[in-house]
Amino acid sequence: MTKHVRDTSVLRDRHAIVTGAGSGIGSAVARELARLGAHTTLIGRRIEPLNALRRELESTAPGRPLARVADVTDADLVARVISDACAIQGDPLVLVNNAGAAMSSPFLETDVAAWQAMLDANLMGAVFCLRAALPLMRAKGEGRVINMASTAGVEGYPYVSAYTAAKHALVGLTRALSKEFARDHVAVNALCPGYTDTEMLGVAARNASERTGRTEAEVRAKYAAQNAGGRLIRPEEVAAVAVWLCLPAQAGVTGRAIVIDGVNDPFASA
């Protein structure tokens, strides 16, 4: 399914903002965008992994990386960070809303605070970033937004009702904005990967192991079996689709919720 882009200048001097860039899918997407020449703004809650990635990109990629700490659920801080980054890197061509969080509990044991936390992290964080970036894209007459949803954004899973609802909402937001900003030449898409081999999945596996008495390996195998391909998705697979959507030839691809499940070709579904 991979489409490795060989033209390493295709995004030269374009500004790409990636949230949740410190690890997992976010760092994989940032690496690919930087490889193609983009000036990347790496946003996350912890400066250490962001600085590590910034140093890596400075030595391996042609673009200019910038690391900034922000919790995407803080609307005012997000607005300031994106404004400051654009003053340095230029108006954004790309916004990747990758920051998110997951928690698991039975529906009847999921309290209001947990619901609010899932909506804040997985929906409102994207909303705040979009409110900061979309006016700049509209004024420039071009842009690519990639909202990182999940297969939980297009189907249901037990014991993660709040997470599932928030990701469904993110897919709905994607579809609405794709129509609202189509005439501004801003494409808005969602990626919906299945269980992916990331730090967040590792934390979930450890928590499930403690709760159920199963080994972490057994829990990870259960997660993998729930993907259509029977294996965990690699972050690099998600990054390949994300970067493909940012290429000039894909300007007309918008409003899609592209499933990455280890079996179906996500490029064909786009």
ZADO-1210 file (C-alpha; in nm, 4 decimals, padded with zeros to 6 digits):
<atoms>
<atom x="00.0000" y="00.0000" z="00.0000" code="MET" pos="1"/>
<atom x="00.2955" y="00.2365" z="00.0423" code="THR" pos="2"/>
<atom x="00.3577" y="00.5221" z="-00.1994" code="LYS" pos="3"/>
<atom x="00.7043" y="00.6511" z="-00.1198" code="HIS" pos="4"/>
<atom x="00.7396" y="01.0041" z="-00.2546" code="VAL" pos="5"/>
<atom x="01.0803" y="01.0432" z="-00.4169" code="ARG" pos="6"/>
<atom x="01.0686" y="01.4156" z="-00.4947" code="ASP" pos="7"/>
<atom x="01.2249" y="01.5558" z="-00.1780" code="THR" pos="8"/>
<atom x="01.1566" y="01.9145" z="-00.2846" code="SER" pos="9"/>
<atom x="00.7816" y="01.8870" z="-00.3422" code="VAL" pos="10"/>
<atom x="00.7014" y="02.0681" z="-00.0140" code="LEU" pos="11"/>
<atom x="01.0108" y="02.2855" z="-00.0048" code="ARG" pos="12"/>
<atom x="00.9664" y="02.6007" z="00.2022" code="ASP" pos="13"/>
<atom x="00.6029" y="02.5151" z="00.2843" code="ARG" pos="14"/>
<atom x="00.4980" y="02.5320" z="00.6480" code="HIS" pos="15"/>
<atom x="00.3504" y="02.2196" z="00.8079" code="ALA" pos="16"/>
<atom x="00.2161" y="02.2167" z="01.1645" code="ILE" pos="17"/>
<atom x="00.1958" y="01.8816" z="01.3450" code="VAL" pos="18"/>
<atom x="00.0421" y="01.8422" z="01.6900" code="THR" pos="19"/>
<atom x="00.1249" y="01.5479" z="01.9113" code="GLY" pos="20"/>
<atom x="00.4571" y="01.5445" z="01.7285" code="ALA" pos="21"/>
<atom x="00.6718" y="01.4054" z="02.0084" code="GLY" pos="22"/>
<atom x="00.6114" y="01.0374" z="01.9395" code="SER" pos="23"/>
<atom x="00.4215" y="00.7765" z="01.7420" code="GLY" pos="24"/>
<atom x="00.2183" y="00.8825" z="01.4403" code="ILE" pos="25"/>
<atom x="00.2900" y="01.2519" z="01.4943" code="GLY" pos="26"/>
<atom x="00.6673" y="01.2144" z="01.4786" code="SER" pos="27"/>
<atom x="00.6402" y="00.9782" z="01.1794" code="ALA" pos="28"/>
<atom x="00.4278" y="01.2331" z="00.9902" code="VAL" pos="29"/>
<atom x="00.6660" y="01.5159" z="01.0806" code="ALA" pos="30"/>
<atom x="00.9637" y="01.3172" z="00.9534" code="ARG" pos="31"/>
<atom x="00.7966" y="01.2571" z="00.6168" code="GLU" pos="32"/>
<atom x="00.6870" y="01.6189" z="00.5778" code="LEU" pos="33"/>
<atom x="01.0383" y="01.7361" z="00.6634" code="ALA" pos="34"/>
<atom x="01.1921" y="01.4856" z="00.4223" code="ARG" pos="35"/>
<atom x="00.9915" y="01.6487" z="00.1446" code="LEU" pos="36"/>
<atom x="01.1292" y="01.9911" z="00.2322" code="GLY" pos="37"/>
<atom x="00.8614" y="02.1356" z="00.4600" code="ALA" pos="38"/>
<atom x="00.9410" y="02.3719" z="00.7444" code="HIS" pos="39"/>
<atom x="00.7815" y="02.1820" z="01.0322" code="THR" pos="40"/>
<atom x="00.6371" y="02.3182" z="01.3544" code="THR" pos="41"/>
<atom x="00.6373" y="02.0390" z="01.6110" code="LEU" pos="42"/>
<atom x="00.3798" y="02.0892" z="01.8860" code="ILE" pos="43"/>
<atom x="00.3438" y="01.8720" z="02.1941" code="GLY" pos="44"/>
<atom x="00.3184" y="01.8791" z="02.5719" code="ARG" pos="45"/>
<atom x="00.6757" y="01.7667" z="02.6471" code="ARG" pos="46"/>
<atom x="00.9766" y="01.9603" z="02.5231" code="ILE" pos="47"/>
<atom x="01.2317" y="01.6749" z="02.5499" code="GLU" pos="48"/>
<atom x="01.0944" y="01.4506" z="02.2726" code="PRO" pos="49"/>
<atom x="01.0148" y="01.7554" z="02.0586" code="LEU" pos="50"/>
<atom x="01.3718" y="01.8815" z="02.0878" code="ASN" pos="51"/>
<atom x="01.5065" y="01.5343" z="02.0113" code="ALA" pos="52"/>
<atom x="01.3010" y="01.5227" z="01.6931" code="LEU" pos="53"/>
<atom x="01.3962" y="01.8808" z="01.6058" code="ARG" pos="54"/>
<atom x="01.7658" y="01.7946" z="01.6322" code="ARG" pos="55"/>
<atom x="01.7122" y="01.4829" z="01.4210" code="GLU" pos="56"/>
<atom x="01.5356" y="01.6779" z="01.1475" code="LEU" pos="57"/>
<atom x="01.7976" y="01.9528" z="01.1508" code="GLU" pos="58"/>
<atom x="02.0596" y="01.6930" z="01.0615" code="SER" pos="59"/>
<atom x="01.8596" y="01.4778" z="00.8190" code="THR" pos="60"/>
<atom x="01.6050" y="01.6955" z="00.6371" code="ALA" pos="61"/>
<atom x="01.6234" y="02.0123" z="00.4271" code="PRO" pos="62"/>
<atom x="01.3456" y="02.2043" z="00.6035" code="GLY" pos="63"/>
<atom x="01.3562" y="02.4172" z="00.9167" code="ARG" pos="64"/>
<atom x="01.2068" y="02.2449" z="01.2242" code="PRO" pos="65"/>
<atom x="01.0628" y="02.4389" z="01.5151" code="LEU" pos="66"/>
<atom x="00.9641" y="02.2824" z="01.8505" code="ALA" pos="67"/>
<atom x="00.6912" y="02.4416" z="02.0626" code="ARG" pos="68"/>
<atom x="00.5227" y="02.3223" z="02.3809" code="VAL" pos="69"/>
<atom x="00.1447" y="02.3540" z="02.4024" code="ALA" pos="70"/>
<atom x="-00.1519" y="02.1622" z="02.5328" code="ASP" pos="71"/>
<atom x="-00.3984" y="02.1755" z="02.2445" code="VAL" pos="72"/>
<atom x="-00.6894" y="02.1947" z="02.4871" code="THR" pos="73"/>
<atom x="-00.5746" y="02.5472" z="02.5847" code="ASP" pos="74"/>
<atom x="-00.7346" y="02.7650" z="02.3148" code="ALA" pos="75"/>
<atom x="-00.5458" y="03.0851" z="02.3954" code="ASP" pos="76"/>
<atom x="-00.2087" y="02.9110" z="02.4128" code="LEU" pos="77"/>
<atom x="-00.2714" y="02.7271" z="02.0848" code="VAL" pos="78"/>
<atom x="-00.3571" y="03.0548" z="01.9126" code="ALA" pos="79"/>
<atom x="-00.0379" y="03.2201" z="02.0387" code="ARG" pos="80"/>
<atom x="00.1881" y="02.9268" z="01.9516" code="VAL" pos="81"/>
<atom x="00.0531" y="02.8930" z="01.5981" code="ILE" pos="82"/>
<atom x="00.0662" y="03.2681" z="01.5401" code="SER" pos="83"/>
<atom x="00.4258" y="03.2854" z="01.6619" code="ASP" pos="84"/>
<atom x="00.5261" y="02.9831" z="01.4539" code="ALA" pos="85"/>
<atom x="00.3727" y="03.1314" z="01.1390" code="CYS" pos="86"/>
<atom x="00.5665" y="03.4541" z="01.1956" code="ALA" pos="87"/>
<atom x="00.8839" y="03.2437" z="01.1680" code="ILE" pos="88"/>
<atom x="00.7842" y="02.9671" z="00.9252" code="GLN" pos="89"/>
<atom x="00.5287" y="03.1433" z="00.7060" code="GLY" pos="90"/>
<atom x="00.1573" y="03.0810" z="00.6661" code="ASP" pos="91"/>
<atom x="00.0730" y="02.7103" z="00.6920" code="PRO" pos="92"/>
<atom x="-00.0001" y="02.4868" z="00.3973" code="LEU" pos="93"/>
<atom x="-00.0516" y="02.1832" z="00.6230" code="VAL" pos="94"/>
<atom x="-00.2126" y="02.1275" z="00.9619" code="LEU" pos="95"/>
<atom x="-00.2016" y="01.7765" z="01.1058" code="VAL" pos="96"/>
<atom x="-00.4266" y="01.7483" z="01.4121" code="ASN" pos="97"/>
<atom x="-00.2655" y="01.4404" z="01.5602" code="ASN" pos="98"/>
<atom x="-00.2766" y="01.5179" z="01.9336" code="ALA" pos="99"/>
<atom x="-00.5262" y="01.3016" z="02.1184" code="GLY" pos="100"/>
<atom x="-00.5811" y="01.0721" z="02.4130" code="ALA" pos="101"/>
<atom x="-00.7683" y="00.7531" z="02.4951" code="ALA" pos="102"/>
<atom x="-00.9119" y="00.6071" z="02.8106" code="MET" pos="103"/>
<atom x="-01.1054" y="00.2889" z="02.8662" code="SER" pos="104"/>
<atom x="-01.3927" y="00.2156" z="03.1031" code="SER" pos="105"/>
<atom x="-01.7433" y="00.0681" z="03.0839" code="PRO" pos="106"/>
<atom x="-02.0027" y="00.3237" z="02.9776" code="PHE" pos="107"/>
<atom x="-02.1835" y="00.3196" z="03.3131" code="LEU" pos="108"/>
<atom x="-01.8527" y="00.3827" z="03.4922" code="GLU" pos="109"/>
<atom x="-01.7407" y="00.6677" z="03.2652" code="THR" pos="110"/>
<atom x="-01.8025" y="00.9872" z="03.4596" code="ASP" pos="111"/>
<atom x="-01.8627" y="01.3384" z="03.3302" code="VAL" pos="112"/>
<atom x="-01.4988" y="01.4371" z="03.3819" code="ALA" pos="113"/>
<atom x="-01.3819" y="01.1484" z="03.1647" code="ALA" pos="114"/>
<atom x="-01.6298" y="01.2425" z="02.8918" code="TRP" pos="115"/>
<atom x="-01.5082" y="01.6017" z="02.9000" code="GLN" pos="116"/>
<atom x="-01.1444" y="01.4926" z="02.8890" code="ALA" pos="117"/>
<atom x="-01.2029" y="01.2782" z="02.5800" code="MET" pos="118"/>
<atom x="-01.3942" y="01.5528" z="02.4006" code="LEU" pos="119"/>
<atom x="-01.1323" y="01.8126" z="02.4905" code="ASP" pos="120"/>
<atom x="-00.8355" y="01.6039" z="02.3769" code="ALA" pos="121"/>
<atom x="-00.9814" y="01.4465" z="02.0638" code="ASN" pos="122"/>
<atom x="-01.2225" y="01.7102" z="01.9341" code="LEU" pos="123"/>
<atom x="-01.1792" y="02.0538" z="02.0878" code="MET" pos="124"/>
<atom x="-00.7993" y="02.0451" z="02.0570" code="GLY" pos="125"/>
<atom x="-00.8444" y="02.0087" z="01.6820" code="ALA" pos="126"/>
<atom x="-01.1083" y="02.2824" z="01.6824" code="VAL" pos="127"/>
<atom x="-00.8699" y="02.5272" z="01.8524" code="PHE" pos="128"/>
<atom x="-00.5883" y="02.4504" z="01.6054" code="CYS" pos="129"/>
<atom x="-00.8277" y="02.4837" z="01.3128" code="LEU" pos="130"/>
<atom x="-00.9530" y="02.8206" z="01.4355" code="ARG" pos="131"/>
<atom x="-00.5929" y="02.9428" z="01.4399" code="ALA" pos="132"/>
<atom x="-00.4820" y="02.7980" z="01.1048" code="ALA" pos="133"/>
<atom x="-00.7863" y="02.8057" z="00.8754" code="LEU" pos="134"/>
<atom x="-00.8090" y="03.1861" z="00.8407" code="PRO" pos="135"/>
<atom x="-00.4488" y="03.1879" z="00.7147" code="LEU" pos="136"/>
<atom x="-00.5190" y="02.9063" z="00.4695" code="MET" pos="137"/>
<atom x="-00.8362" y="03.0765" z="00.3469" code="ARG" pos="138"/>
<atom x="-00.6520" y="03.4050" z="00.2906" code="ALA" pos="139"/>
<atom x="-00.3777" y="03.2240" z="00.0978" code="LYS" pos="140"/>
<atom x="-00.6276" y="03.0215" z="-00.1049" code="GLY" pos="141"/>
<atom x="-00.4797" y="02.6806" z="-00.0296" code="GLU" pos="142"/>
<atom x="-00.4372" y="02.4376" z="00.2561" code="GLY" pos="143"/>
<atom x="-00.4396" y="02.0772" z="00.3691" code="ARG" pos="144"/>
<atom x="-00.5908" y="01.9689" z="00.6991" code="VAL" pos="145"/>
<atom x="-00.5486" y="01.6141" z="00.8233" code="ILE" pos="146"/>
<atom x="-00.7462" y="01.5202" z="01.1333" code="ASN" pos="147"/>
<atom x="-00.6156" y="01.2047" z="01.2978" code="MET" pos="148"/>
<atom x="-00.9246" y="01.0069" z="01.3883" code="ALA" pos="149"/>
<atom x="-00.9355" y="00.6286" z="01.4299" code="SER" pos="150"/>
<atom x="-01.1324" y="00.3288" z="01.3165" code="THR" pos="151"/>
<atom x="-01.3256" y="00.4224" z="01.6325" code="ALA" pos="152"/>
<atom x="-01.4381" y="00.7250" z="01.4323" code="GLY" pos="153"/>
<atom x="-01.6245" y="00.5096" z="01.1813" code="VAL" pos="154"/>
<atom x="-01.7324" y="00.2096" z="01.3911" code="GLU" pos="155"/>
<atom x="-01.8063" y="00.1301" z="01.7538" code="GLY" pos="156"/>
<atom x="-01.5889" y="-00.0336" z="02.0180" code="TYR" pos="157"/>
<atom x="-01.6972" y="-00.1412" z="02.3667" code="PRO" pos="158"/>
<atom x="-01.5504" y="00.0166" z="02.6802" code="TYR" pos="159"/>
<atom x="-01.4291" y="00.3280" z="02.4952" code="VAL" pos="160"/>
<atom x="-01.7616" y="00.5038" z="02.4413" code="SER" pos="161"/>
<atom x="-01.6313" y="00.8539" z="02.5147" code="ALA" pos="162"/>
<atom x="-01.3252" y="00.8104" z="02.2920" code="TYR" pos="163"/>
<atom x="-01.5400" y="00.6608" z="02.0154" code="THR" pos="164"/>
<atom x="-01.7923" y="00.9435" z="02.0361" code="ALA" pos="165"/>
<atom x="-01.5171" y="01.2061" z="02.0224" code="ALA" pos="166"/>
<atom x="-01.3538" y="01.0462" z="01.7186" code="LYS" pos="167"/>
<atom x="-01.6919" y="01.0184" z="01.5439" code="HIS" pos="168"/>
<atom x="-01.7358" y="01.3892" z="01.6129" code="ALA" pos="169"/>
<atom x="-01.3927" y="01.4617" z="01.4633" code="LEU" pos="170"/>
<atom x="-01.4893" y="01.2759" z="01.1449" code="VAL" pos="171"/>
<atom x="-01.8151" y="01.4726" z="01.1317" code="GLY" pos="172"/>
<atom x="-01.6232" y="01.7976" z="01.1742" code="LEU" pos="173"/>
<atom x="-01.3926" y="01.6920" z="00.8915" code="THR" pos="174"/>
<atom x="-01.6838" y="01.6354" z="00.6561" code="ARG" pos="175"/>
<atom x="-01.8487" y="01.9655" z="00.7474" code="ALA" pos="176"/>
<atom x="-01.5326" y="02.1717" z="00.7039" code="LEU" pos="177"/>
<atom x="-01.4478" y="02.0022" z="00.3746" code="SER" pos="178"/>
<atom x="-01.7652" y="02.1506" z="00.2297" code="LYS" pos="179"/>
<atom x="-01.7372" y="02.4873" z="00.4027" code="GLU" pos="180"/>
<atom x="-01.3815" y="02.5496" z="00.2838" code="PHE" pos="181"/>
<atom x="-01.3909" y="02.3778" z="-00.0571" code="ALA" pos="182"/>
<atom x="-01.4130" y="02.7055" z="-00.2491" code="ARG" pos="183"/>
<atom x="-01.1118" y="02.8311" z="-00.0558" code="ASP" pos="184"/>
<atom x="-00.9125" y="02.5354" z="-00.1938" code="HIS" pos="185"/>
<atom x="-00.8563" y="02.3944" z="00.1550" code="VAL" pos="186"/>
<atom x="-00.8829" y="02.0150" z="00.1599" code="ALA" pos="187"/>
<atom x="-00.9896" y="01.8607" z="00.4905" code="VAL" pos="188"/>
<atom x="-00.9570" y="01.4872" z="00.5469" code="ASN" pos="189"/>
<atom x="-00.9509" y="01.2415" z="00.8350" code="ALA" pos="190"/>
<atom x="-00.7266" y="00.9386" z="00.8723" code="LEU" pos="191"/>
<atom x="-00.8737" y="00.6442" z="01.0623" code="CYS" pos="192"/>
<atom x="-00.5992" y="00.3998" z="01.1567" code="PRO" pos="193"/>
<atom x="-00.6708" y="00.0859" z="01.3512" code="GLY" pos="194"/>
<atom x="-00.4673" y="-00.0148" z="01.6552" code="TYR" pos="195"/>
<atom x="-00.1226" y="00.1302" z="01.5885" code="THR" pos="196"/>
<atom x="00.2116" y="00.0387" z="01.7428" code="ASP" pos="197"/>
<atom x="00.2658" y="00.3614" z="01.9377" code="THR" pos="198"/>
<atom x="00.3574" y="00.4746" z="02.2864" code="GLU" pos="199"/>
<atom x="-00.0119" y="00.5352" z="02.3590" code="MET" pos="200"/>
<atom x="-00.0967" y="00.1763" z="02.2687" code="LEU" pos="201"/>
<atom x="00.1865" y="00.0565" z="02.4917" code="GLY" pos="202"/>
<atom x="00.0403" y="00.2468" z="02.7864" code="VAL" pos="203"/>
<atom x="-00.3039" y="00.1040" z="02.7133" code="ALA" pos="204"/>
<atom x="-00.1596" y="-00.2475" z="02.6954" code="ALA" pos="205"/>
<atom x="00.0161" y="-00.2080" z="03.0301" code="ARG" pos="206"/>
<atom x="-00.2992" y="-00.0768" z="03.1940" code="ASN" pos="207"/>
<atom x="-00.5073" y="-00.3589" z="03.0481" code="ALA" pos="208"/>
<atom x="-00.2490" y="-00.6110" z="03.1608" code="SER" pos="209"/>
<atom x="-00.2670" y="-00.4852" z="03.5198" code="GLU" pos="210"/>
<atom x="-00.6458" y="-00.4829" z="03.5107" code="ARG" pos="211"/>
<atom x="-00.7016" y="-00.8251" z="03.3536" code="THR" pos="212"/>
<atom x="-00.4005" y="-01.0294" z="03.4598" code="GLY" pos="213"/>
<atom x="-00.3057" y="-01.1015" z="03.1003" code="ARG" pos="214"/>
<atom x="00.0480" y="-01.0407" z="02.9845" code="THR" pos="215"/>
<atom x="00.1219" y="-00.7293" z="02.7806" code="GLU" pos="216"/>
<atom x="00.2047" y="-00.9528" z="02.4864" code="ALA" pos="217"/>
<atom x="-00.1372" y="-01.1139" z="02.5088" code="GLU" pos="218"/>
<atom x="-00.3082" y="-00.7753" z="02.5243" code="VAL" pos="219"/>
<atom x="-00.1114" y="-00.6459" z="02.2248" code="ARG" pos="220"/>
<atom x="-00.2016" y="-00.9607" z="02.0311" code="ALA" pos="221"/>
<atom x="-00.5688" y="-00.8996" z="02.1097" code="LYS" pos="222"/>
<atom x="-00.5416" y="-00.5430" z="01.9806" code="TYR" pos="223"/>
<atom x="-00.3692" y="-00.6644" z="01.6642" code="ALA" pos="224"/>
<atom x="-00.6400" y="-00.9251" z="01.6045" code="ALA" pos="225"/>
<atom x="-00.9056" y="-00.6525" z="01.6060" code="GLN" pos="226"/>
<atom x="-00.7460" y="-00.4871" z="01.3022" code="ASN" pos="227"/>
<atom x="-00.8706" y="-00.6241" z="00.9723" code="ALA" pos="228"/>
<atom x="-00.5170" y="-00.7257" z="00.8792" code="GLY" pos="229"/>
<atom x="-00.4622" y="-00.9080" z="01.2087" code="GLY" pos="230"/>
<atom x="-00.1569" y="-00.6978" z="01.2898" code="ARG" pos="231"/>
<atom x="-00.0720" y="-00.3632" z="01.4430" code="LEU" pos="232"/>
<atom x="-00.0442" y="-00.0711" z="01.2043" code="ILE" pos="233"/>
<atom x="00.2971" y="00.0967" z="01.1835" code="ARG" pos="234"/>
<atom x="00.3119" y="00.4754" z="01.2322" code="PRO" pos="235"/>
<atom x="00.5029" y="00.5027" z="00.9051" code="GLU" pos="236"/>
<atom x="00.2046" y="00.3583" z="00.7179" code="GLU" pos="237"/>
<atom x="-00.0178" y="00.6345" z="00.8502" code="VAL" pos="238"/>
<atom x="00.2473" y="00.8956" z="00.7714" code="ALA" pos="239"/>
<atom x="00.2665" y="00.7771" z="00.4100" code="ALA" pos="240"/>
<atom x="-00.1045" y="00.8430" z="00.3590" code="VAL" pos="241"/>
<atom x="-00.0905" y="01.1764" z="00.5421" code="ALA" pos="242"/>
<atom x="00.1929" y="01.3066" z="00.3264" code="VAL" pos="243"/>
<atom x="00.0299" y="01.1748" z="00.0081" code="TRP" pos="244"/>
<atom x="-00.2728" y="01.3924" z="00.0874" code="LEU" pos="245"/>
<atom x="-00.0437" y="01.6968" z="00.1047" code="CYS" pos="246"/>
<atom x="00.0914" y="01.6578" z="-00.2483" code="LEU" pos="247"/>
<atom x="-00.0238" y="01.8964" z="-00.5240" code="PRO" pos="248"/>
<atom x="-00.1937" y="01.6164" z="-00.7193" code="ALA" pos="249"/>
<atom x="-00.4277" y="01.5411" z="-00.4270" code="GLN" pos="250"/>
<atom x="-00.5675" y="01.8956" z="-00.3971" code="ALA" pos="251"/>
<atom x="-00.9140" y="01.7690" z="-00.4919" code="GLY" pos="252"/>
<atom x="-00.9276" y="01.4912" z="-00.2336" code="VAL" pos="253"/>
<atom x="-01.1384" y="01.6243" z="00.0532" code="THR" pos="254"/>
<atom x="-01.4038" y="01.5192" z="00.3014" code="GLY" pos="255"/>
<atom x="-01.2752" y="01.1624" z="00.3261" code="ARG" pos="256"/>
<atom x="-01.2413" y="00.9390" z="00.6300" code="ALA" pos="257"/>
<atom x="-00.9652" y="00.7059" z="00.5145" code="ILE" pos="258"/>
<atom x="-00.9393" y="00.3774" z="00.7021" code="VAL" pos="259"/>
<atom x="-00.5926" y="00.2261" z="00.7528" code="ILE" pos="260"/>
<atom x="-00.6539" y="-00.1272" z="00.8731" code="ASP" pos="261"/>
<atom x="-00.3691" y="-00.3362" z="00.7337" code="GLY" pos="262"/>
<atom x="-00.5763" y="-00.4920" z="00.4549" code="VAL" pos="263"/>
<atom x="-00.7550" y="-00.2348" z="00.2441" code="ASN" pos="264"/>
<atom x="-00.5595" y="00.0090" z="00.0284" code="ASP" pos="265"/>
<atom x="-00.6131" y="00.3544" z="00.1843" code="PRO" pos="266"/>
<atom x="-00.4958" y="00.5257" z="-00.1338" code="PHE" pos="267"/>
<atom x="-00.7717" y="00.3529" z="-00.3287" code="ALA" pos="268"/>
<atom x="-01.0342" y="00.4563" z="-00.0709" code="SER" pos="269"/>
<atom x="-00.9233" y="00.8198" z="-00.1056" code="ALA" pos="270"/>
</atoms>
